[in-house]
Amino acid sequence: MGIGTKLINIVKQYALIHQFQIITLETQSRNYQALCFYKKQGFEINGNVAKFTNQVYIEMGYKL
């Protein structure tokens, strides 16, 4: 298990303890490795996409 997975798991545990309903994050569409990593961790694209200049930002969520 890598450091990224460990950090995501810590955030998930914290969110559960504090009764969060969803964890959200934002990444860039051109960061394919990050998109794949977050999908592997159970995050899904929630449809909120914003375009700034030449970059597209994608919001992802993980429902608890």
N, C-alpha and C positions, 0 to 999 in steps of 0.2 A: 504494500500500500504506500503510495507516494504522499508527499507533503500536501499537495492540493486536495487529495481525497481526505486526508486527516483533518484539514481545516474545514472542509465542507461538512464533514461528520460532526465536528464540534459545534458548528453553527446550527445544524439540524437539531442536535441535542439541546442546545440553549433555547431554540425556538419552541421545542416541545415542552420544556420545563416551564417556560413563560407563556404557554398557551397561545402562541402565534398561530395564525391560520395559513399563512403563506410566506415564503421567502422569495424576494425578488432580487434580480441582478440585471445589470446592463452590460452588453458587450458590443463590439463592432462586427458588422457583417463580414468584413474581410478577415477577421481573426477566426479562421476555420477550426484551428486546433482548440480554441476556447469553446466554440459552439459544440464541437464533438465531446469535449470533456464534460461540459455542463449537461448535455443530453444523457451521457453515460451515468451521471449522478442523479438522474431523474427529473431534471429541469425541462420545461417545455416552453416554446415560444408562445407568449400570450397575446400576440397580435399588435402590441404597442411598438411601433417602429417610428423613429424620428430621423429625418435627414438633415444634416448640417453640412453645408458646403459640399465636399465630395465624399463624405462619410455617412454611412447608415448605421444607426444605433438600434440594437434589438434588445427588447426587454424580455427576460425569461422568468418563469416562476416555478416554484416547487410547493405543491399543496401538502400540508401536513395532515 
